[in-house]
Each structure stands twice: as C-alpha cells, then as structure tokens.
C-alpha cells in the first residue's frame, strides 16, 4: 500500500526504562500504535559547543498523519531531554494489513 497517511517517528532516549515509560504513555493514549525500543545506540553530536559521545536507545514509533501532531507534542512533554529528537518520516509503502492495524490502534478514543 502506498499511502502518506502513516508516519514513523524516530527519537532517542538515555535509557530503555525512560523509553518504555514514554512508549507506554503514547500507546495508552492511542497516539502511536507501537514503539520499537532499540538498545545499544551510540550517539555523537555537538551540544553546548562540545562534542558529546553518549550511549542511548532508539525509539521507532508508528502513527498516522492525524495523530502525528498530538504524538509529537506528548513525546516532547514526556521526554527528559531539553531538546528531544523528534523526526517524523512519511511511510512510502507498507503491508496493507499492518497499516490497517496502525490505523485502528491510533484511533482517537470516543467519549
């Protein structure tokens, strides 16, 4: 299925426990369908005029275009970093059944 309705969000965290706490909150709020937490990431970057070399975990979050703004806002609010990484990439293609599941898992709860 080729559809720009779906997005993958990339974000890093200092440890798996923090990433899991953020992931659970976003899933509970139906803002993302799932989050892959990938340990063993080494990040090198410039921060406050010095080169940093840190161990982090990568979060790969799946959502829809409709839930993307709220997912981004909630991720930033929950994240302990002063400037958290939040990079959203449109999904160019995907397995129809999987994308259908992402769509149903991120439906805004009805009140």
N, CA, C and O atoms as a Tinker XYZ file with bonds, in Angstrom:
   444  protein
     1  N      0.852000   -1.180000    0.000000    73     2
     2  CA     0.000000    0.000000    0.000000    64     1     3
     3  C      0.890000    1.233000    0.000000    63     2     4     5
     4  O      1.752000    1.374000    0.868000    81     3
     5  N      0.695000    2.112000   -0.945000    73     3     6
     6  CA     1.392000    3.392000   -0.957000    64     5     7
     7  C      0.446000    4.422000   -0.375000    63     6     8     9
     8  O     -0.634000    4.671000   -0.910000    81     7
     9  N      0.876000    5.022000    0.741000    73     7    10
    10  CA    -0.036000    5.907000    1.448000    64     9    11
    11  C      0.752000    6.831000    2.358000    63    10    12    13
    12  O      1.529000    6.362000    3.190000    81    11
    13  N      0.570000    8.119000    2.218000    73    11    14
    14  CA     1.269000    9.072000    3.081000    64    13    15
    15  C      0.500000    9.340000    4.368000    63    14    16    17
    16  O      0.801000   10.293000    5.086000    81    15
    17  N     -0.490000    8.503000    4.663000    73    15    18
    18  CA    -1.263000    8.660000    5.882000    64    17    19
    19  C     -0.493000    8.193000    7.112000    63    18    20    21
    20  O     -0.874000    8.520000    8.236000    81    19
    21  N      0.585000    7.433000    6.919000    73    19    22
    22  CA     1.306000    6.821000    8.024000    64    21    23
    23  C      2.694000    7.427000    8.178000    63    22    24    25
    24  O      3.329000    7.827000    7.203000    81    23
    25  N      3.155000    7.485000    9.438000    73    23    26
    26  CA     4.460000    8.062000    9.743000    64    25    27
    27  C      5.233000    7.174000   10.709000    63    26    28    29
    28  O      4.653000    6.494000   11.555000    81    27
    29  N      6.542000    7.195000   10.565000    73    27    30
    30  CA     7.466000    6.617000   11.524000    64    29    31
    31  C      8.186000    7.793000   12.180000    63    30    32    33
    32  O      8.724000    8.665000   11.497000    81    31
    33  N      8.188000    7.805000   13.498000    73    31    34
    34  CA     8.870000    8.847000   14.257000    64    33    35
    35  C     10.127000    8.232000   14.871000    63    34    36    37
    36  O     10.076000    7.153000   15.460000    81    35
    37  N     11.240000    8.920000   14.728000    73    35    38
    38  CA    12.487000    8.495000   15.354000    64    37    39
    39  C     12.793000    9.426000   16.519000    63    38    40    41
    40  O     12.671000   10.646000   16.409000    81    39
    41  N     13.192000    8.827000   17.633000    73    39    42
    42  CA    13.590000    9.607000   18.796000    64    41    43
    43  C     14.589000    8.785000   19.599000    63    42    44    45
    44  O     14.543000    7.555000   19.586000    81    43
    45  N     15.484000    9.463000   20.291000    73    43    46
    46  CA    16.441000    8.780000   21.152000    64    45    47
    47  C     16.154000    9.113000   22.606000    63    46    48    49
    48  O     15.554000   10.139000   22.928000    81    47
    49  N     16.601000    8.211000   23.478000    73    47    50
    50  CA    16.423000    8.366000   24.922000    64    49    51
    51  C     17.684000    7.894000   25.623000    63    50    52    53
    52  O     18.473000    7.139000   25.057000    81    51
    53  N     17.867000    8.335000   26.843000    73    51    54
    54  CA    19.079000    7.969000   27.578000    64    53    55
    55  C     19.112000    6.510000   28.006000    63    54    56    57
    56  O     20.189000    5.930000   28.135000    81    55
    57  N     17.932000    5.900000   28.231000    73    55    58
    58  CA    17.911000    4.500000   28.667000    64    57    59
    59  C     16.578000    3.851000   28.300000    63    58    60    61
    60  O     15.607000    4.525000   27.958000    81    59
    61  N     16.564000    2.529000   28.382000    73    59    62
    62  CA    15.389000    1.755000   27.982000    64    61    63
    63  C     14.193000    1.999000   28.906000    63    62    64    65
    64  O     13.048000    1.964000   28.457000    81    63
    65  N     14.451000    2.242000   30.177000    73    63    66
    66  CA    13.346000    2.467000   31.116000    64    65    67
    67  C     12.597000    3.758000   30.791000    63    66    68    69
    68  O     11.366000    3.793000   30.816000    81    67
    69  N     13.345000    4.811000   30.488000    73    67    70
    70  CA    12.714000    6.075000   30.112000    64    69    71
    71  C     11.955000    5.913000   28.802000    63    70    72    73
    72  O     10.833000    6.403000   28.670000    81    71
    73  N     12.552000    5.238000   27.845000    73    71    74
    74  CA    11.894000    4.995000   26.560000    64    73    75
    75  C     10.609000    4.188000   26.751000    63    74    76    77
    76  O      9.595000    4.483000   26.119000    81    75
    77  N     10.645000    3.183000   27.608000    73    75    78
    78  CA     9.462000    2.353000   27.858000    64    77    79
    79  C      8.345000    3.158000   28.511000    63    78    80    81
    80  O      7.171000    2.980000   28.187000    81    79
    81  N      8.719000    4.049000   29.436000    73    79    82
    82  CA     7.710000    4.904000   30.093000    64    81    83
    83  C      7.025000    5.808000   29.072000    63    82    84    85
    84  O      5.802000    5.952000   29.088000    81    83
    85  N      7.808000    6.414000   28.190000    73    83    86
    86  CA     7.258000    7.277000   27.140000    64    85    87
    87  C      6.403000    6.456000   26.180000    63    86    88    89
    88  O      5.299000    6.865000   25.821000    81    87
    89  N      6.912000    5.301000   25.768000    73    87    90
    90  CA     6.191000    4.440000   24.826000    64    89    91
    91  C      4.834000    4.031000   25.389000    63    90    92    93
    92  O      3.815000    4.123000   24.705000    81    91
    93  N      4.833000    3.584000   26.629000    73    91    94
    94  CA     3.573000    3.144000   27.246000    64    93    95
    95  C      2.539000    4.268000   27.271000    63    94    96    97
    96  O      1.369000    4.038000   26.965000    81    95
    97  N      2.958000    5.473000   27.630000    73    95    98
    98  CA     2.028000    6.612000   27.687000    64    97    99
    99  C      1.454000    6.925000   26.307000    63    98   100   101
   100  O      0.256000    7.177000   26.178000    81    99
   101  N      2.296000    6.910000   25.280000    73    99   102
   102  CA     1.830000    7.223000   23.927000    64   101   103
   103  C      0.892000    6.139000   23.395000    63   102   104   105
   104  O     -0.081000    6.440000   22.703000    81   103
   105  N      1.186000    4.885000   23.719000    73   103   106
   106  CA     0.315000    3.785000   23.292000    64   105   107
   107  C     -1.006000    3.837000   24.054000    63   106   108   109
   108  O     -2.071000    3.680000   23.458000    81   107
   109  N     -0.945000    4.057000   25.363000    73   107   110
   110  CA    -2.173000    4.145000   26.161000    64   109   111
   111  C     -3.093000    5.254000   25.673000    63   110   112   113
   112  O     -4.315000    5.117000   25.729000    81   111
   113  N     -2.515000    6.356000   25.193000    73   111   114
   114  CA    -3.303000    7.480000   24.680000    64   113   115
   115  C     -3.685000    7.319000   23.205000    63   114   116   117
   116  O     -4.253000    8.232000   22.607000    81   115
   117  N     -3.372000    6.154000   22.619000    73   115   118
   118  CA    -3.660000    5.857000   21.205000    64   117   119
   119  C     -3.019000    6.862000   20.252000    63   118   120   121
   120  O     -3.543000    7.115000   19.167000    81   119
   121  N     -1.893000    7.428000   20.656000    73   119   122
   122  CA    -1.190000    8.373000   19.791000    64   121   123
   123  C     -0.245000    7.668000   18.831000    63   122   124   125
   124  O      0.049000    8.178000   17.750000    81   123
   125  N      0.229000    6.494000   19.232000    73   123   126
   126  CA     1.043000    5.640000   18.371000    64   125   127
   127  C      0.528000    4.219000   18.501000    63   126   128   129
   128  O     -0.072000    3.853000   19.511000    81   127
   129  N      0.767000    3.421000   17.465000    73   127   130
   130  CA     0.336000    2.022000   17.502000    64   129   131
   131  C      1.348000    1.162000   18.244000    63   130   132   133
   132  O      0.968000    0.266000   18.998000    81   131
   133  N      2.625000    1.425000   18.038000    73   131   134
   134  CA     3.663000    0.667000   18.712000    64   133   135
   135  C      4.955000    1.463000   18.717000    63   134   136   137
   136  O      5.122000    2.432000   17.977000    81   135
   137  N      5.865000    1.021000   19.577000    73   135   138
   138  CA     7.183000    1.631000   19.680000    64   137   139
   139  C      8.204000    0.509000   19.774000    63   138   140   141
   140  O      8.113000   -0.350000   20.651000    81   139
   141  N      9.171000    0.519000   18.875000    73   139   142
   142  CA    10.313000   -0.382000   18.994000    64   141   143
   143  C     11.382000    0.359000   19.779000    63   142   144   145
   144  O     11.703000    1.506000   19.467000    81   143
   145  N     11.930000   -0.286000   20.791000    73   143   146
   146  CA    12.991000    0.296000   21.603000    64   145   147
   147  C     14.257000   -0.504000   21.310000    63   146   148   149
   148  O     14.354000   -1.687000   21.638000    81   147
   149  N     15.213000    0.159000   20.695000    73   147   150
   150  CA    16.429000   -0.498000   20.216000    64   149   151
   151  C     17.602000   -0.059000   21.091000    63   150   152   153
   152  O     18.005000    1.103000   21.037000    81   151
   153  N     18.157000   -0.968000   21.896000    73   151   154
   154  CA    19.282000   -0.608000   22.758000    64   153   155
   155  C     20.602000   -0.596000   21.979000    63   154   156   157
   156  O     20.669000   -1.007000   20.821000    81   155
   157  N     21.634000   -0.114000   22.651000    73   155   158
   158  CA    22.983000   -0.200000   22.100000    64   157   159
   159  C     23.340000    0.869000   21.098000    63   158   160   161
   160  O     24.258000    0.688000   20.299000    81   159
   161  N     22.633000    1.974000   21.128000    73   159   162
   162  CA    22.898000    3.068000   20.200000    64   161   163
   163  C     24.004000    3.957000   20.775000    63   162   164   165
   164  O     23.984000    4.298000   21.958000    81   163
   165  N     24.944000    4.317000   19.947000    73   163   166
   166  CA    25.975000    5.280000   20.338000    64   165   167
   167  C     25.726000    6.547000   19.543000    63   166   168   169
   168  O     25.751000    6.527000   18.313000    81   167
   169  N     25.489000    7.640000   20.235000    73   167   170
   170  CA    25.196000    8.922000   19.592000    64   169   171
   171  C     26.345000    9.888000   19.818000    63   170   172   173
   172  O     26.824000   10.059000   20.940000    81   171
   173  N     26.774000   10.511000   18.746000    73   171   174
   174  CA    27.788000   11.563000   18.819000    64   173   175
   175  C     27.187000   12.818000   18.207000    63   174   176   177
   176  O     26.636000   12.783000   17.106000    81   175
   177  N     27.297000   13.926000   18.929000    73   175   178
   178  CA    26.668000   15.162000   18.482000    64   177   179
   179  C     27.322000   16.349000   19.175000    63   178   180   181
   180  O     28.004000   16.203000   20.189000    81   179
   181  N     27.099000   17.521000   18.607000    73   179   182
   182  CA    27.587000   18.753000   19.228000    64   181   183
   183  C     26.466000   19.327000   20.097000    63   182   184   185
   184  O     25.330000   19.479000   19.647000    81   183
   185  N     26.808000   19.641000   21.348000    73   183   186
   186  CA    25.857000   20.253000   22.275000    64   185   187
   187  C     26.613000   21.227000   23.162000    63   186   188   189
   188  O     27.613000   20.866000   23.783000    81   187
   189  N     26.137000   22.453000   23.217000    73   187   190
   190  CA    26.785000   23.499000   24.023000    64   189   191
   191  C     28.272000   23.611000   23.702000    63   190   192   193
   192  O     29.117000   23.658000   24.596000    81   191
   193  N     28.569000   23.653000   22.416000    73   191   194
   194  CA    29.928000   23.865000   21.911000    64   193   195
   195  C     30.930000   22.769000   22.270000    63   194   196   197
   196  O     32.137000   23.010000   22.268000    81   195
   197  N     30.446000   21.583000   22.573000    73   195   198
   198  CA    31.383000   20.472000   22.771000    64   197   199
   199  C     30.800000   19.205000   22.137000    63   198   200   201
   200  O     29.585000   19.057000   22.007000    81   199
   201  N     31.680000   18.316000   21.755000    73   199   202
   202  CA    31.263000   17.058000   21.140000    64   201   203
   203  C     30.873000   16.079000   22.247000    63   202   204   205
   204  O     31.643000   15.831000   23.175000    81   203
   205  N     29.681000   15.536000   22.133000    73   203   206
   206  CA    29.173000   14.554000   23.090000    64   205   207
   207  C     29.269000   13.160000   22.474000    63   206   208   209
   208  O     29.138000   13.003000   21.260000    81   207
   209  N     29.493000   12.169000   23.299000    73   207   210
   210  CA    29.573000   10.769000   22.881000    64   209   211
   211  C     28.828000    9.973000   23.951000    63   210   212   213
   212  O     29.365000    9.709000   25.027000    81   211
   213  N     27.583000    9.593000   23.645000    73   211   214
   214  CA    26.694000    9.016000   24.657000    64   213   215
   215  C     26.094000    7.693000   24.207000    63   214   216   217
   216  O     25.904000    7.458000   23.013000    81   215
   217  N     25.797000    6.835000   25.172000    73   215   218
   218  CA    25.013000    5.635000   24.920000    64   217   219
   219  C     23.538000    6.020000   25.047000    63   218   220   221
   220  O     23.142000    6.676000   26.010000    81   219
   221  N     22.736000    5.612000   24.078000    73   219   222
   222  CA    21.305000    5.909000   24.089000    64   221   223
   223  C     20.544000    4.696000   23.567000    63   222   224   225
   224  O     21.141000    3.698000   23.161000    81   223
   225  N     19.235000    4.796000   23.585000    73   223   226
   226  CA    18.374000    3.829000   22.917000    64   225   227
   227  C     17.581000    4.591000   21.861000    63   226   228   229
   228  O     17.296000    5.779000   22.009000    81   227
   229  N     17.236000    3.886000   20.804000    73   227   230
   230  CA    16.443000    4.465000   19.720000    64   229   231
   231  C     14.998000    4.016000   19.875000    63   230   232   233
   232  O     14.721000    2.837000   20.096000    81   231
   233  N     14.085000    4.964000   19.757000    73   231   234
   234  CA    12.663000    4.644000   19.721000    64   233   235
   235  C     12.179000    4.831000   18.283000    63   234   236   237
   236  O     12.435000    5.857000   17.653000    81   235
   237  N     11.476000    3.818000   17.781000    73   235   238
   238  CA    10.865000    3.881000   16.457000    64   237   239
   239  C      9.364000    3.769000   16.698000    63   238   240   241
   240  O      8.866000    2.712000   17.087000    81   239
   241  N      8.652000    4.861000   16.465000    73   239   242
   242  CA     7.228000    4.937000   16.773000    64   241   243
   243  C      6.430000    4.954000   15.480000    63   242   244   245
   244  O      6.858000    5.570000   14.504000    81   243
   245  N      5.271000    4.286000   15.449000    73   243   246
   246  CA     4.416000    4.258000   14.262000    64   245   247
   247  C      3.090000    4.926000   14.573000    63   246   248   249
   248  O      2.451000    4.638000   15.585000    81   247
   249  N      2.684000    5.832000   13.676000    73   247   250
   250  CA     1.440000    6.573000   13.882000    64   249   251
   251  C      0.832000    6.976000   12.546000    63   250   252   253
   252  O      1.329000    6.606000   11.482000    81   251
   253  N     -0.237000    7.729000   12.621000    73   251   254
   254  CA    -0.918000    8.224000   11.420000    64   253   255
   255  C     -0.744000    9.740000   11.338000    63   254   256   257
   256  O     -0.383000   10.392000   12.317000    81   255
   257  N     -1.004000   10.276000   10.168000    73   255   258
   258  CA    -0.879000   11.718000    9.957000    64   257   259
   259  C     -1.817000   12.485000   10.896000    63   258   260   261
   260  O     -1.469000   13.569000   11.363000    81   259
   261  N     -2.996000   11.935000   11.175000    73   259   262
   262  CA    -3.953000   12.608000   12.062000    64   261   263
   263  C     -3.463000   12.679000   13.508000    63   262   264   265
   264  O     -3.746000   13.647000   14.214000    81   263
   265  N     -2.732000   11.660000   13.947000    73   263   266
   266  CA    -2.272000   11.602000   15.340000    64   265   267
   267  C     -0.869000   12.179000   15.524000    63   266   268   269
   268  O     -0.412000   12.363000   16.652000    81   267
   269  N     -0.190000   12.463000   14.410000    73   267   270
   270  CA     1.195000   12.939000   14.461000    64   269   271
   271  C      1.383000   14.203000   15.307000    63   270   272   273
   272  O      2.278000   14.212000   16.152000    81   271
   273  N      0.596000   15.265000   15.133000    73   271   274
   274  CA     0.821000   16.470000   15.942000    64   273   275
   275  C      0.689000   16.212000   17.445000    63   274   276   277
   276  O      1.503000   16.703000   18.227000    81   275
   277  N     -0.319000   15.454000   17.851000    73   275   278
   278  CA    -0.504000   15.162000   19.275000    64   277   279
   279  C      0.579000   14.222000   19.790000    63   278   280   281
   280  O      1.039000   14.367000   20.922000    81   279
   281  N      0.991000   13.254000   18.960000    73   279   282
   282  CA     2.067000   12.337000   19.362000    64   281   283
   283  C      3.357000   13.112000   19.573000    63   282   284   285
   284  O      4.062000   12.889000   20.557000    81   283
   285  N      3.668000   14.014000   18.665000    73   283   286
   286  CA     4.885000   14.821000   18.785000    64   285   287
   287  C      4.828000   15.681000   20.049000    63   286   288   289
   288  O      5.795000   15.730000   20.810000    81   287
   289  N      3.720000   16.346000   20.272000    73   287   290
   290  CA     3.575000   17.214000   21.446000    64   289   291
   291  C      3.720000   16.418000   22.745000    63   290   292   293
   292  O      4.402000   16.859000   23.669000    81   291
   293  N      3.087000   15.259000   22.816000    73   291   294
   294  CA     3.144000   14.435000   24.035000    64   293   295
   295  C      4.545000   13.862000   24.240000    63   294   296   297
   296  O      5.033000   13.806000   25.369000    81   295
   297  N      5.190000   13.438000   23.157000    73   295   298
   298  CA     6.555000   12.920000   23.241000    64   297   299
   299  C      7.496000   13.976000   23.807000    63   298   300   301
   300  O      8.292000   13.684000   24.700000    81   299
   301  N      7.411000   15.183000   23.303000    73   299   302
   302  CA     8.265000   16.269000   23.796000    64   301   303
   303  C      7.951000   16.569000   25.270000    63   302   304   305
   304  O      8.866000   16.808000   26.058000    81   303
   305  N      6.684000   16.559000   25.640000    73   303   306
   306  CA     6.298000   16.853000   27.026000    64   305   307
   307  C      6.813000   15.788000   27.996000    63   306   308   309
   308  O      7.185000   16.110000   29.124000    81   307
   309  N      6.839000   14.539000   27.572000    73   307   310
   310  CA     7.265000   13.442000   28.444000    64   309   311
   311  C      8.778000   13.248000   28.464000    63   310   312   313
   312  O      9.311000   12.635000   29.389000    81   311
   313  N      9.458000   13.755000   27.473000    73   311   314
   314  CA    10.880000   13.480000   27.288000    64   313   315
   315  C     11.736000   14.293000   28.246000    63   314   316   317
   316  O     11.485000   15.484000   28.430000    81   315
   317  N     12.742000   13.678000   28.860000    73   315   318
   318  CA    13.576000   14.415000   29.810000    64   317   319
   319  C     14.632000   15.326000   29.171000    63   318   320   321
   320  O     15.184000   16.190000   29.852000    81   319
   321  N     14.918000   15.147000   27.886000    73   319   322
   322  CA    15.935000   15.982000   27.240000    64   321   323
   323  C     15.421000   17.403000   27.056000    63   322   324   325
   324  O     14.227000   17.627000   26.857000    81   323
   325  N     16.340000   18.354000   27.127000    73   323   326
   326  CA    15.996000   19.752000   26.878000    64   325   327
   327  C     15.491000   19.937000   25.447000    63   326   328   329
   328  O     14.534000   20.674000   25.211000    81   327
   329  N     16.134000   19.268000   24.503000    73   327   330
   330  CA    15.736000   19.316000   23.099000    64   329   331
   331  C     15.691000   17.876000   22.570000    63   330   332   333
   332  O     16.670000   17.393000   22.002000    81   331
   333  N     14.562000   17.197000   22.756000    73   331   334
   334  CA    14.493000   15.812000   22.290000    64   333   335
   335  C     14.446000   15.709000   20.766000    63   334   336   337
   336  O     13.890000   16.566000   20.079000    81   335
   337  N     15.042000   14.642000   20.268000    73   335   338
   338  CA    14.956000   14.344000   18.842000    64   337   339
   339  C     13.547000   13.853000   18.533000    63   338   340   341
   340  O     13.065000   12.910000   19.161000    81   339
   341  N     12.893000   14.482000   17.578000    73   339   342
   342  CA    11.606000   14.025000   17.063000    64   341   343
   343  C     11.641000   14.266000   15.558000    63   342   344   345
   344  O     11.461000   15.389000   15.087000    81   343
   345  N     11.876000   13.193000   14.820000    73   343   346
   346  CA    11.957000   13.269000   13.366000    64   345   347
   347  C     10.877000   12.345000   12.805000    63   346   348   349
   348  O     10.910000   11.135000   13.033000    81   347
   349  N      9.931000   12.911000   12.080000    73   347   350
   350  CA     8.827000   12.129000   11.513000    64   349   351
   351  C      9.063000   11.915000   10.024000    63   350   352   353
   352  O      9.286000   12.861000    9.270000    81   351
   353  N      9.009000   10.653000    9.623000    73   351   354
   354  CA     9.227000   10.277000    8.229000    64   353   355
   355  C      7.957000    9.651000    7.666000    63   354   356   357
   356  O      7.401000    8.739000    8.278000    81   355
   357  N      7.488000   10.121000    6.512000    73   355   358
   358  CA     6.296000    9.510000    5.918000    64   357   359
   359  C      6.607000    8.101000    5.426000    63   358   360   361
   360  O      7.703000    7.828000    4.937000    81   359
   361  N      5.639000    7.222000    5.559000    73   359   362
   362  CA     5.761000    5.849000    5.067000    64   361   363
   363  C      5.375000    5.848000    3.599000    63   362   364   365
   364  O      4.249000    6.201000    3.249000    81   363
   365  N      6.296000    5.457000    2.746000    73   363   366
   366  CA     6.037000    5.441000    1.302000    64   365   367
   367  C      5.285000    4.193000    0.876000    63   366   368   369
   368  O      4.550000    4.216000   -0.111000    81   367
   369  N      5.462000    3.109000    1.607000    73   367   370
   370  CA     4.850000    1.848000    1.218000    64   369   371
   371  C      4.803000    0.958000    2.452000    63   370   372   373
   372  O      5.619000    1.113000    3.361000    81   371
   373  N      3.860000    0.035000    2.491000    73   371   374
   374  CA     3.773000   -0.870000    3.630000    64   373   375
   375  C      2.765000   -1.975000    3.390000    63   374   376   377
   376  O      1.950000   -1.912000    2.469000    81   375
   377  N      2.835000   -2.980000    4.228000    73   375   378
   378  CA     1.917000   -4.121000    4.175000    64   377   379
   379  C      0.517000   -3.652000    4.577000    63   378   380   381
   380  O      0.328000   -3.092000    5.657000    81   379
   381  N     -0.447000   -3.884000    3.709000    73   379   382
   382  CA    -1.812000   -3.382000    3.938000    64   381   383
   383  C     -2.362000   -3.764000    5.310000    63   382   384   385
   384  O     -2.925000   -2.920000    6.007000    81   383
   385  N     -2.206000   -5.013000    5.697000    73   383   386
   386  CA    -2.760000   -5.465000    6.976000    64   385   387
   387  C     -2.085000   -4.746000    8.149000    63   386   388   389
   388  O     -2.747000   -4.389000    9.124000    81   387
   389  N     -0.782000   -4.539000    8.053000    73   387   390
   390  CA    -0.062000   -3.848000    9.123000    64   389   391
   391  C     -0.514000   -2.394000    9.223000    63   390   392   393
   392  O     -0.785000   -1.904000   10.319000    81   391
   393  N     -0.597000   -1.706000    8.097000    73   391   394
   394  CA    -1.023000   -0.304000    8.110000    64   393   395
   395  C     -2.460000   -0.167000    8.585000    63   394   396   397
   396  O     -2.807000    0.809000    9.249000    81   395
   397  N     -3.289000   -1.133000    8.249000    73   395   398
   398  CA    -4.663000   -1.132000    8.747000    64   397   399
   399  C     -4.674000   -1.241000   10.272000    63   398   400   401
   400  O     -5.460000   -0.572000   10.942000    81   399
   401  N     -3.802000   -2.083000   10.813000    73   399   402
   402  CA    -3.690000   -2.212000   12.263000    64   401   403
   403  C     -3.202000   -0.911000   12.894000    63   402   404   405
   404  O     -3.743000   -0.486000   13.914000    81   403
   405  N     -2.191000   -0.272000   12.308000    73   403   406
   406  CA    -1.697000    1.015000   12.818000    64   405   407
   407  C     -2.845000    2.014000   12.849000    63   406   408   409
   408  O     -3.011000    2.749000   13.823000    81   407
   409  N     -3.628000    2.038000   11.792000    73   407   410
   410  CA    -4.776000    2.971000   11.720000    64   409   411
   411  C     -5.760000    2.687000   12.853000    63   410   412   413
   412  O     -6.187000    3.609000   13.549000    81   411
   413  N     -6.118000    1.425000   13.039000    73   411   414
   414  CA    -7.118000    1.108000   14.074000    64   413   415
   415  C     -6.560000    1.317000   15.477000    63   414   416   417
   416  O     -7.310000    1.690000   16.378000    81   415
   417  N     -5.263000    1.088000   15.689000    73   415   418
   418  CA    -4.662000    1.239000   17.017000    64   417   419
   419  C     -4.471000    2.705000   17.414000    63   418   420   421
   420  O     -4.249000    2.999000   18.588000    81   419
   421  N     -4.553000    3.616000   16.464000    73   419   422
   422  CA    -4.333000    5.016000   16.777000    64   421   423
   423  C     -5.607000    5.849000   16.646000    63   422   424   425
   424  O     -5.546000    7.078000   16.618000    81   423
   425  N     -6.730000    5.201000   16.567000    73   423   426
   426  CA    -7.984000    5.953000   16.543000    64   425   427
   427  C     -8.170000    6.678000   17.851000    63   426   428   429
   428  O     -7.952000    6.116000   18.924000    81   427
   429  N     -8.570000    7.914000   17.758000    73   427   430
   430  CA    -8.833000    8.687000   18.973000    64   429   431
   431  C     -9.976000    8.022000   19.728000    63   430   432   433
   432  O    -10.992000    7.662000   19.133000    81   431
   433  N     -9.813000    7.859000   21.034000    73   431   434
   434  CA   -10.888000    7.251000   21.821000    64   433   435
   435  C    -12.179000    8.055000   21.727000    63   434   436   437
   436  O    -12.158000    9.285000   21.724000    81   435
   437  N    -13.274000    7.364000   21.653000    73   435   438
   438  CA   -14.576000    8.030000   21.622000    64   437   439
   439  C    -15.040000    8.278000   23.041000    63   438   440   441
   440  O    -14.814000    7.464000   23.937000    81   439
   441  N    -15.686000    9.401000   23.231000    73   439   442
   442  CA   -16.164000    9.742000   24.582000    64   441   443
   443  C    -17.650000    9.642000   24.673000    63   442   444
   444  O    -18.221000    9.894000   25.734000    81   443
